Amino acid sequence: MKPISKLQAVVECKCPRCREGAIFPGKMYSFKGQGINENCPVCNLRFEREPGYFYVAMFISYAMNCAEMITISVATYILGVALIYENLWVYAGIIAAGVILFAPFNYRYSRVFLLHWLTPGLGYVPKPEGIKS
């Protein structure tokens, strides 16, 4: 079986070492899906590398949130809501709805980005030929 690419592993929230095990136990928009597996179910990689490891993911989530708020603001303007004082609460409401809608996405992918791209020494280790899962 051909290994999946790094981009596909990120999109599917797979382990950065084996690219097969799931980082999260459930779907994104479910309560069970917001927990994170302690170890990879395939290669037994411990996802929380050290105590407080995922605090760094808050900064990634913050950057994602800022980009989303700017994008939502520009899209609102392009779709015809005038940028005037009387529409301040319209913009605030639309941006708040976007932040709430994207919160599970930010939670999940900030951790995935941290594991895949910002953790030194944690990379893909292909299985030797002939070994089955």
PyMOL commands that set and color helices and strands:
alter all, ss='L'
color gray80, all
select helices_A, chain A and resi 6-11+32-34+53-78+85-117
alter helices_A, ss='H'
color red, helices_A
deselect
rebuild
show_as cartoon
